[in-house]
Amino acid sequence: MNPIIDPITFAVVKNAMDAIVDEVAYTVLRTARSEIVKDVMDYSAAICDRHGQMIAQAKTIALHLGAIPEAMASVQARYGDSLRPGDAIIVNDPYDGGMHLPDIFMFVPFFYRGELEGYCVVICHHTDVGGRVPGSNASDSTEIYQEGLRIPVVKFYEEGRVNDIMERVIARNVRVPGRVLGDLRAQYAACQVGVRELTSLLDRYGRDSARAYFAELLDYAERLTREEIRRWPKGTYTFLDHIDDDGLSPDPIPIKVAVTVHEDHVSVDYTGSAPQVRAAINSTLSYTKSCTYLSVRCALKGDVPNNAGVFRCVDISVPEGTVLNPLEPAAVAARALTGYRVFDAMLGALAQVVPDRVPAAGEGGNTVVCLSGKSDEGKPYIIVDMVCGAWGGRPQADGIEAITNASQNLSNTPVETLEAQHPVRVEAYELLPDSCGAGRFRGGLGIRRSYRVLGDDVLLQLRADRMKFPPYGLGGGKPARAAANTLHSGEDDISLPSKVGMLIQRNDVVTHDQPGGGGFGDPLLREEAAIEQDVWNQKLTADYVRDHYRMVVDPRTGKIDRAATQALRAQ
């Protein structure tokens, strides 16, 4: 007989699961070795039930978590019922449930009194997993074999003991084994915290009750999602966005989506998107699905639980052999860029469904700046810096600046951390005036980040976008200013393309200008006080205000000259 679901207990269990998975995430943060995990926070955590369905996720990288079903299916197919307490399974193979090689999944099964009751899952982006370039994240690789160590579904811990063979294989194939193995141990330690807390939860409520409440968490999310979709206008809504190019060919890469709203679910079709490309920006199917689930979740109300119950309401069709579902051995290391554009395209379509909930396009996703070489003491180093920028204007407010893309939960690496641990000096880290899209609610400003390298023969890998297709506005809002990359070498300033792989030398300065966010609503409806404040804060110049808002302001005080403004608008 199934236990009766008590609403009070349900709320307590739901909040307990959220607290447990967040504690798992905090443990990663406290124990990780690399900057990309403990400072940039490129990792995620989740808890799945005994069937492998995700029932709770931490406040970490949202784009990772929708890929868990694919990876979990590979784990279950490989090990079935043979798992034991203390085991930890890892996988990073993009063609076996993974996303790209630096993201290593770890699944730790949770047993209660001898029976499997669930899994703790932690995914970390590792500093390096081998391959042809440091950081293992190059956009100009042309096949998966160049990108690093492919790890199939395998046990890294067996009943609490590390798999010595696997550990030695990893250590031999990566450039910074101390950081990689340290982060893997952090993943395992965090999962053990989850196991401990889940044991306490089942001690309190019992196995049968816990199973019932876990199942209800999924059903509850599904019910709320279907109820909300029933209120959406029915029909098919399309949107087309582009990636500038893949870095090997100048051709734009279209991302086309059609979202069909049915009675109580949505179907998403990516027919018309570009064929898979030679360079490494192809997105695996698991990652495309994850981006799609996240986009739909972002259009729902905030009180819908973040679990696999939402996934049940979204049907996804992605043609094989496309940039969103490539065939092996396509390269995928820089697939995050394509995921960001999937997110932008999905929001562009969903803005036609729920226009009061969807912002204009953000900066287009974080930019990856990778600098690697050897210090003057001969010690190898790898910087993987992810520059996070701005949100687009929102239906009721301006976009936010100097913040992670809405599809992520990353953080900009502190300047002090970069400079203390690597031969680099950050010479600019600032907001860019006038870089936003104008609107009744303007987009957030873009970020400039400049790096002076203090070593010889430094390999620069730069993955950016939105140079040819700047972030779009919505509701009459204007697009933001496009991205730019510059190399200052000697007396020369050299414009660089969006995707770069090249050697630079001591004292060269690399500068990346991110786009701002697109604007939302008619710029002529922006409140005068908001414009005056932006000019006073030096976020907008008088020329920008004149061109985009048709207002005349005193650049010294920021005050609007109403007579001159009236004459300007009368023209």
C-alpha positions in Angstrom: 0.0 0.0 0.0 1.4 3.4 -1.0 1.9 5.9 1.8 -0.5 8.9 1.9 1.2 12.1 0.6 0.9 14.7 3.3 1.3 18.2 2.0 3.3 19.4 5.0 5.6 16.5 4.9 5.9 16.9 1.1 7.1 20.5 1.5 9.6 19.5 4.2 11.0 16.7 2.0 11.1 19.0 -1.0 13.1 21.7 0.9 15.3 19.0 2.5 16.3 17.7 -0.9 17.1 21.2 -2.1 19.2 21.8 1.0 21.0 18.5 0.6 21.9 19.0 -3.1 23.1 22.5 -2.3 25.3 21.1 0.5 26.8 18.8 -2.1 27.6 21.8 -4.3 29.1 23.8 -1.5 31.4 20.8 -0.6 32.7 20.9 -4.2 33.4 24.6 -3.8 35.3 24.1 -0.6 37.4 21.2 -1.7 38.2 21.7 -5.4 41.7 22.5 -6.5 41.3 24.4 -9.8 40.2 28.0 -10.4 37.6 26.9 -13.0 35.7 25.0 -10.3 36.3 26.9 -7.1 36.4 30.4 -8.6 34.6 30.3 -11.9 32.2 27.7 -10.4 31.9 25.7 -13.6 30.3 22.6 -12.0 26.9 21.2 -11.1 25.3 18.8 -8.7 22.1 16.8 -8.6 20.3 13.9 -6.9 18.5 11.2 -8.8 16.1 8.5 -7.5 16.7 4.8 -7.8 15.4 4.8 -11.3 17.9 7.5 -12.4 15.4 10.3 -12.6 16.7 13.7 -11.4 14.7 14.8 -8.4 16.7 17.8 -7.2 19.4 20.0 -8.6 21.7 22.5 -6.9 22.0 26.2 -7.8 24.9 25.5 -10.1 25.4 25.3 -13.9 21.8 24.8 -15.2 22.9 23.8 -18.7 24.7 20.7 -17.4 21.7 19.1 -15.7 19.4 18.3 -18.5 22.1 16.1 -19.9 22.0 13.8 -16.9 19.3 11.4 -18.3 21.5 10.5 -21.3 24.6 9.9 -19.1 22.5 8.0 -16.5 21.2 5.7 -19.2 24.8 4.9 -20.1 25.7 4.1 -16.5 22.7 1.9 -16.0 23.3 0.1 -19.3 26.9 -0.6 -18.3 26.5 -1.6 -14.7 22.9 -2.5 -14.1 22.5 -4.1 -10.7 26.2 -4.6 -10.0 26.9 -1.4 -8.2 28.0 -1.4 -4.6 28.2 1.1 -1.7 31.3 3.3 -2.1 31.4 3.0 -5.9 31.8 6.1 -8.1 31.3 5.9 -11.9 32.8 8.5 -14.2 32.2 9.3 -17.8 33.0 12.2 -20.2 32.6 10.6 -23.6 30.3 12.9 -25.6 29.1 9.9 -27.6 28.2 7.9 -24.5 26.1 10.4 -22.6 28.7 13.1 -21.9 28.8 16.7 -23.2 32.4 17.5 -24.0 35.6 16.0 -22.6 36.5 18.5 -19.9 33.1 17.9 -18.2 33.5 14.7 -16.2 30.3 13.3 -14.8 30.6 11.3 -11.5 27.7 9.1 -10.3 27.8 7.8 -6.7 25.0 5.3 -5.9 23.2 5.7 -2.6 22.3 2.5 -0.7 20.0 2.3 2.3 20.0 -0.9 4.2 21.4 -2.9 1.3 19.1 -1.5 -1.4 19.8 1.1 -4.1 17.8 4.2 -3.4 19.3 6.9 -5.7 22.4 8.6 -7.0 24.4 11.7 -6.1 25.8 13.3 -9.3 28.5 15.9 -9.6 29.8 17.3 -13.0 33.0 19.4 -13.0 34.7 21.2 -15.9 38.3 20.1 -15.5 41.2 22.3 -16.3 42.7 19.9 -18.8 42.0 16.4 -20.1 44.9 16.1 -22.5 44.5 16.4 -26.3 46.3 18.7 -28.8 46.1 21.9 -26.8 46.2 22.9 -23.1 42.8 23.2 -21.6 41.3 20.6 -24.0 38.7 23.2 -25.1 39.9 24.4 -28.6 37.3 25.5 -31.1 39.6 24.6 -34.1 39.9 20.8 -33.5 38.3 18.8 -36.3 37.6 15.4 -34.7 37.0 14.1 -31.2 40.3 12.2 -31.1 42.2 15.5 -31.0 40.3 16.8 -27.9 41.7 14.7 -25.1 41.2 11.6 -23.0 37.8 10.0 -23.7 36.6 8.2 -20.6 33.9 5.6 -21.1 31.5 4.6 -18.3 34.0 3.2 -15.7 34.4 3.0 -12.0 36.8 5.5 -10.5 36.2 4.3 -7.0 35.3 0.7 -6.2 33.7 0.2 -2.7 35.5 3.2 -1.5 38.9 2.4 -3.0 40.3 4.4 -5.9 40.8 2.6 -9.1 44.6 2.8 -9.3 44.7 1.9 -13.0 42.2 4.6 -14.0 43.9 7.1 -11.8 47.3 6.5 -13.4 45.8 6.6 -16.9 44.3 10.0 -16.2 47.5 11.3 -14.5 49.6 10.3 -17.5 47.3 12.0 -20.0 46.6 15.4 -18.5 48.9 18.4 -18.2 48.0 19.3 -14.6 47.3 16.0 -12.9 47.4 17.5 -9.4 44.4 19.7 -10.2 42.5 17.1 -12.2 42.8 14.4 -9.7 42.2 16.8 -6.9 38.9 17.9 -8.5 37.9 14.3 -9.0 38.4 13.6 -5.3 36.4 16.8 -4.5 33.6 15.4 -6.6 33.7 12.1 -4.7 33.9 13.8 -1.3 30.8 16.0 -2.2 28.9 12.9 -3.2 29.7 11.3 0.1 28.1 14.3 1.8 25.0 13.7 -0.2 25.0 10.0 0.7 25.3 10.9 4.4 22.4 13.4 4.4 20.1 11.1 2.3 20.7 8.4 4.9 19.6 10.7 7.6 16.5 11.6 5.6 15.5 8.0 5.1 16.2 7.3 8.8 13.6 9.9 9.6 10.9 9.0 7.1 11.5 5.4 6.1 12.2 3.8 2.8 8.6 3.5 1.5 7.7 7.1 2.5 10.8 8.5 0.9 10.2 6.7 -2.3 6.6 7.9 -2.4 7.7 11.5 -1.8 10.5 11.3 -4.4 8.0 10.1 -7.0 5.6 12.9 -6.0 8.3 15.5 -6.5 8.5 14.5 -10.1 4.7 14.2 -10.6 4.2 17.6 -8.9 6.6 19.3 -11.2 4.9 17.7 -14.2 1.4 18.7 -13.1 2.5 22.3 -12.5 4.2 22.5 -15.9 1.2 21.0 -17.8 -1.2 23.3 -16.0 0.8 26.3 -17.0 1.2 25.2 -20.6 -2.5 24.8 -20.9 -2.8 28.6 -20.5 -0.3 29.3 -23.2 -1.6 30.3 -26.7 -1.6 27.3 -28.9 0.3 27.3 -32.2 3.8 27.0 -33.6 6.4 29.7 -33.0 9.7 29.9 -34.9 12.9 31.8 -34.4 16.2 32.0 -36.3 19.5 33.0 -34.7 23.1 32.5 -35.9 26.6 31.7 -34.7 29.1 34.0 -36.5 31.1 31.1 -37.9 33.1 28.0 -36.7 36.5 29.7 -37.0 37.6 27.5 -39.9 35.0 28.7 -42.4 33.5 32.2 -42.6 30.0 30.9 -43.2 27.4 31.8 -40.5 25.8 28.9 -38.7 22.0 29.1 -38.5 20.2 27.8 -35.4 16.5 27.4 -36.2 13.8 26.3 -33.8 10.1 25.7 -34.0 8.2 25.5 -30.7 4.7 24.1 -30.9 2.4 24.5 -27.9 0.0 21.7 -27.6 -2.8 21.2 -25.0 -0.5 20.4 -22.1 3.0 20.0 -23.5 5.3 21.5 -26.0 7.3 20.0 -28.9 10.5 21.5 -30.1 11.9 20.9 -33.6 15.4 22.0 -34.8 14.9 21.1 -38.4 16.6 23.8 -40.6 19.6 24.2 -38.3 23.0 24.0 -39.9 24.7 20.6 -40.7 27.5 19.6 -38.4 30.6 21.7 -38.9 34.3 20.8 -39.1 35.3 22.8 -36.1 34.6 21.9 -32.5 31.4 23.8 -31.8 29.1 20.9 -32.5 26.7 20.3 -29.7 25.9 16.7 -28.6 22.3 15.6 -28.5 22.4 15.4 -24.7 23.6 19.0 -24.5 21.0 20.3 -27.0 18.3 18.6 -25.0 19.6 20.1 -21.8 19.5 23.6 -23.3 16.0 23.0 -24.5 14.7 21.9 -21.2 16.3 24.8 -19.5 14.7 27.3 -21.9 11.2 26.0 -21.3 11.8 26.0 -17.5 12.9 29.6 -17.7 9.6 30.5 -19.2 7.6 28.8 -16.4 6.8 30.4 -13.1 9.5 30.2 -10.4 7.6 27.8 -8.1 7.9 24.8 -10.5 10.5 22.4 -9.0 13.7 22.0 -11.0 13.5 18.2 -11.7 12.9 15.7 -14.5 9.1 16.1 -14.1 9.5 19.2 -16.3 11.3 17.1 -18.9 8.2 14.9 -19.4 6.3 17.9 -20.9 8.9 18.6 -23.6 9.3 16.6 -26.8 12.5 17.3 -28.7 13.3 16.5 -32.3 16.9 17.1 -33.6 18.0 15.8 -37.0 21.1 13.7 -37.0 24.2 15.0 -38.7 23.4 18.6 -37.7 25.4 21.0 -35.5 23.0 20.1 -32.7 23.2 16.4 -33.1 26.5 15.5 -34.8 27.7 12.1 -35.8 30.9 10.6 -34.4 33.8 11.6 -34.6 32.7 15.2 -34.9 34.6 17.6 -32.5 32.6 19.1 -29.7 35.0 20.7 -27.3 33.6 24.3 -27.7 30.0 23.1 -27.8 28.9 25.5 -25.0 28.8 28.4 -27.6 26.2 26.5 -29.6 24.2 25.7 -26.5 24.1 29.5 -25.7 22.7 30.1 -29.2 20.1 27.3 -28.7 19.1 29.1 -25.5 18.8 32.5 -27.4 16.8 30.9 -30.2 14.5 29.1 -27.8 13.9 32.3 -25.8 13.2 34.2 -29.1 10.5 31.7 -29.9 9.1 31.6 -26.3 9.0 35.4 -26.3 6.1 35.1 -28.7 4.3 32.8 -26.3 4.9 34.5 -23.0 6.2 38.0 -23.9 5.9 39.2 -20.3 8.4 36.7 -19.0 11.2 36.6 -21.6 14.1 39.1 -21.7 16.0 40.3 -24.8 19.1 38.4 -25.7 22.0 38.6 -23.3 25.7 38.8 -24.3 25.6 35.5 -26.2 27.2 33.4 -23.5 30.5 33.6 -21.7 33.7 34.0 -23.6 36.5 31.5 -23.0 40.0 33.0 -22.8 42.7 30.2 -22.4 46.3 31.2 -21.9 48.9 28.5 -21.4 52.7 28.1 -21.4 55.5 27.8 -18.9 56.5 30.3 -16.2 60.0 31.7 -15.9 60.7 28.9 -13.4 59.7 26.3 -16.0 56.4 25.4 -14.4 53.5 24.7 -16.8 50.3 26.7 -16.3 46.9 26.8 -17.9 44.5 29.7 -17.5 40.9 29.0 -18.5 39.1 32.2 -17.9 35.4 32.5 -18.6 34.2 36.1 -19.0 30.6 36.6 -18.0 28.8 39.7 -19.3 25.2 41.0 -19.4 21.5 40.2 -19.6 19.2 41.7 -22.1 16.5 44.2 -21.1 13.6 42.6 -19.3 9.9 43.2 -19.6 9.8 45.3 -16.4 13.5 46.2 -15.8 16.9 46.9 -17.4 19.3 44.1 -18.0 21.8 43.2 -15.4 25.5 43.7 -16.1 28.7 41.9 -15.0 26.7 38.8 -14.4 26.6 35.3 -15.7 24.5 34.4 -18.7 21.0 33.4 -17.6 21.7 29.9 -18.8 24.7 29.5 -16.5 25.7 30.2 -12.9 29.3 31.1 -13.5 31.4 33.7 -11.9 34.2 35.9 -13.3 37.6 34.9 -11.9 38.9 37.5 -9.5 41.8 39.5 -10.9 43.8 38.8 -7.8 43.5 35.1 -8.3 44.6 35.2 -11.9 47.6 37.4 -11.1 48.7 35.6 -8.0 48.9 32.2 -9.6 49.9 32.8 -13.2 52.3 35.0 -15.2 49.6 37.4 -16.4 48.5 40.9 -15.5 44.9 42.0 -16.0 45.1 45.6 -17.2 41.4 46.3 -17.7 38.3 44.8 -16.2 35.5 47.3 -16.7 32.0 48.0 -18.1 31.8 49.4 -21.7 29.7 52.5 -22.0 27.1 52.5 -24.8 27.6 48.8 -25.4 23.9 47.9 -24.5 20.9 47.7 -26.8 18.6 50.7 -26.4 15.0 50.2 -25.2 12.4 51.2 -22.7 14.4 48.9 -20.6 18.0 48.9 -21.9 20.3 45.9 -21.9 23.1 45.5 -19.5 26.5 46.8 -20.4 29.2 44.6 -21.8 32.5 43.9 -20.1 36.1 44.6 -21.3 38.9 42.3 -20.0 42.5 42.8 -21.0 45.4 40.4 -20.3 49.1 41.3 -20.5 51.1 38.1 -20.7 54.3 38.0 -18.7 55.8 34.9 -20.3 57.3 33.7 -23.6 55.6 31.6 -26.2 52.1 31.8 -24.7 49.3 29.9 -26.5 46.2 32.0 -26.8 42.9 30.2 -27.4 40.0 32.6 -27.6 36.4 31.5 -28.2 33.9 34.3 -28.6 30.9 35.2 -30.8 28.3 37.8 -31.5 30.6 39.9 -33.8 28.4 39.4 -36.9 25.1 38.8 -35.2 24.8 41.0 -32.1 22.3 40.2 -29.3 18.8 40.9 -30.4 16.2 43.2 -28.8 12.6 42.4 -28.2 9.4 44.4 -28.3 10.9 47.3 -30.3 14.2 47.2 -28.4 17.5 47.6 -30.3 20.3 45.1 -30.6 23.4 45.5 -28.5 26.9 46.5 -29.8 28.8 43.6 -31.2 31.8 41.9 -29.6 35.5 42.7 -30.5 38.9 41.1 -29.9 42.2 43.0 -30.1 45.8 42.1 -29.8 48.2 44.9 -28.9 51.7 43.7 -29.8 54.6 46.2 -29.8 53.2 49.3 -31.4 50.4 47.5 -33.4 46.8 47.0 -32.5 45.5 43.9 -34.5 41.8 43.1 -34.7 41.2 39.4 -34.2 38.4 37.2 -35.3 35.9 35.6 -32.8 37.7 32.3 -32.7 41.5 32.4 -32.3 44.3 30.0 -31.7 47.8 31.6 -31.9 51.1 32.1 -30.1 51.7 35.4 -28.5 54.8 36.8 -26.8 55.8 38.5 -23.5 54.1 41.9 -22.9 51.5 41.3 -25.6 48.0 42.4 -24.5 44.8 40.6 -25.4 41.6 42.5 -25.1 38.1 41.1 -25.3 35.1 43.4 -25.5 31.9 41.5 -24.8 28.6 42.7 -26.3 26.0 44.1 -24.0 22.4 42.8 -23.8 19.7 43.7 -26.2 17.0 46.3 -25.4 13.4 45.6 -24.5 10.6 47.9 -25.6 10.4 51.2 -27.6 13.5 53.4 -26.6 11.3 56.5 -26.9 9.3 55.3 -23.9 12.3 55.2 -21.6 11.8 57.3 -18.5 13.8 60.5 -18.4 15.1 59.9 -14.9 16.6 56.5 -16.0 18.4 58.2 -18.9 19.8 61.0 -16.7 21.0 58.4 -14.2 22.8 56.4 -16.9 24.6 59.5 -18.2 25.5 60.6 -14.7 26.9 57.1 -14.0 28.8 57.3 -17.3 27.1 54.2 -18.6 25.7 56.1 -21.6 27.2 59.1 -23.5 25.3 62.1 -24.6 25.9 61.0 -28.3 24.4 57.6 -27.6 21.3 59.1 -25.9 20.9 61.5 -28.8 21.1 58.8 -31.4 19.1 56.1 -29.7 16.7 57.9 -27.4 16.3 61.2 -29.3 17.1 63.2 -26.2 19.6 66.0 -25.6 21.5 65.8 -22.3 24.2 67.8 -20.7 27.2 65.4 -20.5 28.5 67.1 -17.4 25.4 66.9 -15.3 23.3 64.2 -17.1 20.3 66.6 -17.1 17.9 66.6 -20.1 17.5 69.8 -22.0 13.8 69.5 -22.7 13.5 72.3 -25.2 16.3 70.9 -27.3 14.9 67.4 -26.9 11.5 68.6 -28.2 13.1 70.2 -31.2 15.1 67.1 -31.9 12.1 64.8 -31.8 10.1 67.2 -33.9 12.6 66.6 -36.7 
